[in-house]
Amino acid sequence: MTAPATPAAANPAPLSAPVATVQPLAIGGVLVDPPVLQAPMAGYTNYAFRQVVREFGGAGLLATEMIAARSASWLETNRGEHPDRLWGVREEPRPLAVQMWDNDPANLAEVGRRLAHDFRVSVVDINFGCPVRQVTEKAHSGSWLLRDPARVGEIVRRVVDACGDTPVTAKIRLGCSEACQTAIEVAQRVEEAGAACLTVHGRVAAQYFKGEANWEAISAVKKSVSRLPVVGNGDITTAEAAVERLRTTGVDGVMIARECLGKPWIFAQTAALLRGQPKPADPTPAEQKELVLHHYDLVCQRFGGERGTLLMRKFACSYAQGIPGAREFRGHVSRVTTAGEFLEVVHRFFPQAGVK
Ligand SMILES: Cc1cc2nc3c(=O)[nH]c(=O)nc-3n(C[C@H](O)[C@H](O)[C@H](O)COP(=O)(O)O)c2cc1C
């Protein structure tokens, strides 16, 4: 699966002065500084990807892929897909948010409790935004729950109670469909239930990734709550745009998803602009090649060469932005099955160090 592309956005005017008005974001006792968050993305934001983001720096909070809270049994048996989805979570640096999904308050409370007290994650996040049928129609979870703000509130309250001092956050879309835009009511329930932050993706679920994110609607959600910090999300494609959204929309933070898959350095660029420093240049194609090989190494350490190669295909496609012959590279790399094939394609398309 390749992630849907972020729509090309008009870049705001270059910034010249320090952005003095942007404050760090407090999510309970966790300081998110700068208030620029790496979004959870299923199939992508595993430990290897997070490690790459961390090495570039600049993201105030990193998030895992979402995990299913259907039953807590996988935490005991350490079998199934979830050990992979929790890869690195116990040991890696903080702050780190782990996201979970389900529609059952008891399941979510139990898994939240384990994440908070046993895994000692910084933030427990609950998904109320996923538009995928397997999660919505089949499991009545994710964005399906936006049609029932009271249930969202009940879920958040149960998880907050279970997590003690660990802050609990929620991530939503504007609603299920154009006709069912419940974000404001949901935000108020989430606030009353004791959540420490709310992230709003400015689309309804029925849109998936079509159209443009509606940042006016995100601002309206922010205005509708009294103390709950709100993070805005949707279609941020440059560091300048991230800063502009922070300055002009009233949100307390911004979250970046698709664009950081090919540009994990976007957080470092945004952080520099927020400090009033010049924006660091994008890596050269030769540096991008080093990045691909480093990411591949991290993936293979965990999954071995065979599975690691298959998993790495989609990341390599994302990293190919801007290299000569990117399209052809993607065509080749998305069919490789062995480490030898993968490395051959990378060496063929990415320039050597020292070559521009
Ligand atoms: C491949 C992919 C996987 C995603 N998985 C999740 C997920 O597990 N949890 C979640 O809350 N959002 C998920 N999202 C949504 C993103 O977090 C984000 O809300 C959305 O992509 C809009 O932000 P963007 O325009 O910066 O990409 C996913 C998005 C993509 C493209």
The ligand as a MOL file (V3000), in Angstrom:
LIG
                    3D

  0  0  0     0  0            999 V3000
M  V30 BEGIN CTAB
M  V30 COUNTS 31 33 0 0 0
M  V30 BEGIN ATOM
M  V30 1 C -1.0560 5.4670 5.2520 0
M  V30 2 C -1.7890 6.2170 6.3070 0
M  V30 3 C -2.0690 5.5980 7.5210 0
M  V30 4 C -2.7530 6.2970 8.5250 0
M  V30 5 N -2.9640 5.6740 9.7100 0
M  V30 6 C -3.5280 6.3760 10.7270 0
M  V30 7 C -3.6420 5.8020 12.0270 0
M  V30 8 O -3.2220 4.6760 12.2760 0
M  V30 9 N -4.2300 6.5700 12.9870 0
M  V30 10 C -4.6980 7.8360 12.7410 0
M  V30 11 O -5.2140 8.4780 13.6470 0
M  V30 12 N -4.5840 8.3990 11.5260 0
M  V30 13 C -3.9990 7.7120 10.5310 0
M  V30 14 N -3.8330 8.3090 9.3150 0
M  V30 15 C -4.2850 9.6990 9.1260 0
M  V30 16 C -3.1430 10.6860 9.4080 0
M  V30 17 O -2.6890 10.5770 10.7420 0
M  V30 18 C -3.5910 12.1350 9.1240 0
M  V30 19 O -4.6830 12.4340 9.9570 0
M  V30 20 C -4.0100 12.3570 7.6730 0
M  V30 21 O -3.1190 11.7030 6.7810 0
M  V30 22 C -4.0580 13.8620 7.3220 0
M  V30 23 O -2.8100 14.4600 7.5310 0
M  V30 24 P -1.8130 14.8380 6.2910 0
M  V30 25 O -2.5980 15.6600 5.3360 0
M  V30 26 O -0.6710 15.5650 6.9250 0
M  V30 27 O -1.4180 13.5240 5.6540 0
M  V30 28 C -3.1780 7.6270 8.2980 0
M  V30 29 C -2.8840 8.2450 7.0800 0
M  V30 30 C -2.1980 7.5710 6.0940 0
M  V30 31 C -1.8800 8.2540 4.7970 0
M  V30 END ATOM
M  V30 BEGIN BOND
M  V30 1 1 1 2
M  V30 2 1 2 3
M  V30 3 2 2 30
M  V30 4 2 3 4
M  V30 5 1 4 5
M  V30 6 1 4 28
M  V30 7 2 5 6
M  V30 8 1 6 7
M  V30 9 1 6 13
M  V30 10 2 7 8
M  V30 11 1 7 9
M  V30 12 1 9 10
M  V30 13 2 10 11
M  V30 14 1 10 12
M  V30 15 2 12 13
M  V30 16 1 13 14
M  V30 17 1 14 15
M  V30 18 1 14 28
M  V30 19 1 15 16
M  V30 20 1 16 17
M  V30 21 1 16 18
M  V30 22 1 18 19
M  V30 23 1 18 20
M  V30 24 1 20 21
M  V30 25 1 20 22
M  V30 26 1 22 23
M  V30 27 1 23 24
M  V30 28 2 24 25
M  V30 29 1 24 26
M  V30 30 1 24 27
M  V30 31 2 28 29
M  V30 32 1 29 30
M  V30 33 1 30 31
M  V30 END BOND
M  V30 END CTAB
M  END
